[in-house]
Amino acid sequence: MEKRKIPEKQLSDLRENFNFFDRDNNGRIDVEEFTKLLQVLSPKTTSAQGEDGFSIVDENNDGHIDLEEFIEWWATCWWEY
């Protein structure tokens, strides 16, 4: 994904959103947490769709979405999910 310069206020909001969906407060969003996030955005999201989206956003394939991956996804293409 293309990196973008994000205003500090928006970064602050994104950190807050990330922390909200990081339900276990470990600094990472797992596939379950990501699926719940997508279901908030679109209630008809299935677990399979959440897993598919997760695999795209987890760019380094470590099994978690970190804050940087989340910010990049949110800033560039969250509405595609």
CNS distance restraints for C-alpha pairs under 8 A (distance, minus, plus):
assign (resid   1 and name CA) (resid  72 and name CA) 7.17 0.50 0.50
assign (resid   1 and name CA) (resid  73 and name CA) 7.74 0.50 0.50
assign (resid   1 and name CA) (resid  76 and name CA) 7.46 0.50 0.50
assign (resid   2 and name CA) (resid  72 and name CA) 7.91 0.50 0.50
assign (resid   2 and name CA) (resid  76 and name CA) 7.59 0.50 0.50
assign (resid   3 and name CA) (resid  72 and name CA) 6.74 0.50 0.50
assign (resid   4 and name CA) (resid  72 and name CA) 7.75 0.50 0.50
assign (resid   4 and name CA) (resid  75 and name CA) 7.55 0.50 0.50
assign (resid   6 and name CA) (resid  10 and name CA) 6.53 0.50 0.50
assign (resid   6 and name CA) (resid  11 and name CA) 6.41 0.50 0.50
assign (resid   6 and name CA) (resid  75 and name CA) 7.80 0.50 0.50
assign (resid   7 and name CA) (resid  11 and name CA) 6.32 0.50 0.50
assign (resid   8 and name CA) (resid  12 and name CA) 6.12 0.50 0.50
assign (resid   9 and name CA) (resid  13 and name CA) 6.36 0.50 0.50
assign (resid  10 and name CA) (resid  14 and name CA) 6.10 0.50 0.50
assign (resid  11 and name CA) (resid  15 and name CA) 6.12 0.50 0.50
assign (resid  11 and name CA) (resid  71 and name CA) 7.63 0.50 0.50
assign (resid  12 and name CA) (resid  16 and name CA) 6.30 0.50 0.50
assign (resid  13 and name CA) (resid  17 and name CA) 6.23 0.50 0.50
assign (resid  14 and name CA) (resid  18 and name CA) 6.01 0.50 0.50
assign (resid  14 and name CA) (resid  71 and name CA) 6.46 0.50 0.50
assign (resid  14 and name CA) (resid  74 and name CA) 7.90 0.50 0.50
assign (resid  15 and name CA) (resid  19 and name CA) 6.10 0.50 0.50
assign (resid  15 and name CA) (resid  67 and name CA) 7.21 0.50 0.50
assign (resid  15 and name CA) (resid  71 and name CA) 7.95 0.50 0.50
assign (resid  16 and name CA) (resid  20 and name CA) 6.20 0.50 0.50
assign (resid  17 and name CA) (resid  21 and name CA) 6.45 0.50 0.50
assign (resid  18 and name CA) (resid  22 and name CA) 6.06 0.50 0.50
assign (resid  18 and name CA) (resid  29 and name CA) 7.85 0.50 0.50
assign (resid  18 and name CA) (resid  67 and name CA) 6.79 0.50 0.50
assign (resid  18 and name CA) (resid  70 and name CA) 7.16 0.50 0.50
assign (resid  19 and name CA) (resid  23 and name CA) 7.38 0.50 0.50
assign (resid  19 and name CA) (resid  25 and name CA) 6.94 0.50 0.50
assign (resid  19 and name CA) (resid  27 and name CA) 7.49 0.50 0.50
assign (resid  21 and name CA) (resid  29 and name CA) 7.02 0.50 0.50
assign (resid  21 and name CA) (resid  33 and name CA) 6.07 0.50 0.50
assign (resid  21 and name CA) (resid  34 and name CA) 7.38 0.50 0.50
assign (resid  21 and name CA) (resid  36 and name CA) 7.79 0.50 0.50
assign (resid  21 and name CA) (resid  37 and name CA) 6.39 0.50 0.50
assign (resid  22 and name CA) (resid  26 and name CA) 6.94 0.50 0.50
assign (resid  22 and name CA) (resid  27 and name CA) 6.66 0.50 0.50
assign (resid  22 and name CA) (resid  28 and name CA) 6.18 0.50 0.50
assign (resid  22 and name CA) (resid  29 and name CA) 5.22 0.50 0.50
assign (resid  22 and name CA) (resid  30 and name CA) 7.95 0.50 0.50
assign (resid  22 and name CA) (resid  33 and name CA) 6.55 0.50 0.50
assign (resid  23 and name CA) (resid  33 and name CA) 6.95 0.50 0.50
assign (resid  27 and name CA) (resid  66 and name CA) 6.71 0.50 0.50
assign (resid  27 and name CA) (resid  67 and name CA) 7.35 0.50 0.50
assign (resid  28 and name CA) (resid  64 and name CA) 5.78 0.50 0.50
assign (resid  28 and name CA) (resid  65 and name CA) 5.50 0.50 0.50
assign (resid  28 and name CA) (resid  66 and name CA) 4.80 0.50 0.50
assign (resid  28 and name CA) (resid  67 and name CA) 6.96 0.50 0.50
assign (resid  29 and name CA) (resid  33 and name CA) 5.70 0.50 0.50
assign (resid  29 and name CA) (resid  34 and name CA) 6.19 0.50 0.50
assign (resid  29 and name CA) (resid  64 and name CA) 5.51 0.50 0.50
assign (resid  29 and name CA) (resid  65 and name CA) 4.92 0.50 0.50
assign (resid  29 and name CA) (resid  66 and name CA) 6.47 0.50 0.50
assign (resid  30 and name CA) (resid  34 and name CA) 6.11 0.50 0.50
assign (resid  30 and name CA) (resid  63 and name CA) 6.80 0.50 0.50
assign (resid  30 and name CA) (resid  64 and name CA) 4.87 0.50 0.50
assign (resid  30 and name CA) (resid  65 and name CA) 6.40 0.50 0.50
assign (resid  31 and name CA) (resid  35 and name CA) 6.06 0.50 0.50
assign (resid  31 and name CA) (resid  50 and name CA) 7.03 0.50 0.50
assign (resid  31 and name CA) (resid  51 and name CA) 6.20 0.50 0.50
assign (resid  31 and name CA) (resid  54 and name CA) 6.07 0.50 0.50
assign (resid  31 and name CA) (resid  63 and name CA) 7.72 0.50 0.50
assign (resid  31 and name CA) (resid  64 and name CA) 7.12 0.50 0.50
assign (resid  32 and name CA) (resid  36 and name CA) 6.31 0.50 0.50
assign (resid  32 and name CA) (resid  50 and name CA) 7.87 0.50 0.50
assign (resid  33 and name CA) (resid  37 and name CA) 6.24 0.50 0.50
assign (resid  34 and name CA) (resid  38 and name CA) 6.27 0.50 0.50
assign (resid  34 and name CA) (resid  50 and name CA) 6.58 0.50 0.50
assign (resid  34 and name CA) (resid  54 and name CA) 6.65 0.50 0.50
assign (resid  35 and name CA) (resid  39 and name CA) 6.14 0.50 0.50
assign (resid  35 and name CA) (resid  45 and name CA) 7.57 0.50 0.50
assign (resid  35 and name CA) (resid  46 and name CA) 7.71 0.50 0.50
assign (resid  35 and name CA) (resid  47 and name CA) 6.29 0.50 0.50
assign (resid  35 and name CA) (resid  49 and name CA) 7.80 0.50 0.50
assign (resid  35 and name CA) (resid  50 and name CA) 4.40 0.50 0.50
assign (resid  35 and name CA) (resid  51 and name CA) 7.07 0.50 0.50
assign (resid  35 and name CA) (resid  54 and name CA) 7.81 0.50 0.50
assign (resid  36 and name CA) (resid  40 and name CA) 6.32 0.50 0.50
assign (resid  37 and name CA) (resid  41 and name CA) 6.56 0.50 0.50
assign (resid  38 and name CA) (resid  42 and name CA) 5.87 0.50 0.50
assign (resid  38 and name CA) (resid  43 and name CA) 7.45 0.50 0.50
assign (resid  38 and name CA) (resid  45 and name CA) 6.44 0.50 0.50
assign (resid  38 and name CA) (resid  50 and name CA) 6.75 0.50 0.50
assign (resid  38 and name CA) (resid  81 and name CA) 7.20 0.50 0.50
assign (resid  39 and name CA) (resid  43 and name CA) 4.30 0.50 0.50
assign (resid  39 and name CA) (resid  44 and name CA) 6.51 0.50 0.50
assign (resid  39 and name CA) (resid  45 and name CA) 5.24 0.50 0.50
assign (resid  39 and name CA) (resid  46 and name CA) 7.80 0.50 0.50
assign (resid  45 and name CA) (resid  49 and name CA) 6.20 0.50 0.50
assign (resid  45 and name CA) (resid  50 and name CA) 6.87 0.50 0.50
assign (resid  46 and name CA) (resid  50 and name CA) 6.27 0.50 0.50
assign (resid  47 and name CA) (resid  51 and name CA) 6.19 0.50 0.50
assign (resid  48 and name CA) (resid  52 and name CA) 6.20 0.50 0.50
assign (resid  49 and name CA) (resid  53 and name CA) 6.12 0.50 0.50
assign (resid  50 and name CA) (resid  54 and name CA) 5.94 0.50 0.50
assign (resid  51 and name CA) (resid  55 and name CA) 6.23 0.50 0.50
assign (resid  52 and name CA) (resid  56 and name CA) 6.72 0.50 0.50
assign (resid  53 and name CA) (resid  57 and name CA) 6.34 0.50 0.50
assign (resid  53 and name CA) (resid  81 and name CA) 7.13 0.50 0.50
assign (resid  54 and name CA) (resid  58 and name CA) 5.91 0.50 0.50
assign (resid  54 and name CA) (resid  65 and name CA) 7.78 0.50 0.50
assign (resid  55 and name CA) (resid  59 and name CA) 7.43 0.50 0.50
assign (resid  55 and name CA) (resid  61 and name CA) 7.26 0.50 0.50
assign (resid  57 and name CA) (resid  65 and name CA) 6.87 0.50 0.50
assign (resid  57 and name CA) (resid  69 and name CA) 6.45 0.50 0.50
assign (resid  57 and name CA) (resid  70 and name CA) 7.29 0.50 0.50
assign (resid  57 and name CA) (resid  73 and name CA) 6.37 0.50 0.50
assign (resid  58 and name CA) (resid  62 and name CA) 7.01 0.50 0.50
assign (resid  58 and name CA) (resid  63 and name CA) 6.81 0.50 0.50
assign (resid  58 and name CA) (resid  64 and name CA) 6.19 0.50 0.50
assign (resid  58 and name CA) (resid  65 and name CA) 5.20 0.50 0.50
assign (resid  58 and name CA) (resid  66 and name CA) 7.98 0.50 0.50
assign (resid  58 and name CA) (resid  69 and name CA) 6.67 0.50 0.50
assign (resid  59 and name CA) (resid  69 and name CA) 7.02 0.50 0.50
assign (resid  65 and name CA) (resid  69 and name CA) 5.83 0.50 0.50
assign (resid  65 and name CA) (resid  70 and name CA) 6.24 0.50 0.50
assign (resid  66 and name CA) (resid  70 and name CA) 6.16 0.50 0.50
assign (resid  67 and name CA) (resid  71 and name CA) 6.05 0.50 0.50
assign (resid  68 and name CA) (resid  72 and name CA) 6.19 0.50 0.50
assign (resid  69 and name CA) (resid  73 and name CA) 6.10 0.50 0.50
assign (resid  70 and name CA) (resid  74 and name CA) 5.99 0.50 0.50
assign (resid  71 and name CA) (resid  75 and name CA) 5.88 0.50 0.50
assign (resid  72 and name CA) (resid  76 and name CA) 6.10 0.50 0.50
assign (resid  73 and name CA) (resid  77 and name CA) 5.60 0.50 0.50
assign (resid  73 and name CA) (resid  78 and name CA) 5.83 0.50 0.50
assign (resid  74 and name CA) (resid  78 and name CA) 4.83 0.50 0.50
assign (resid  77 and name CA) (resid  81 and name CA) 7.90 0.50 0.50
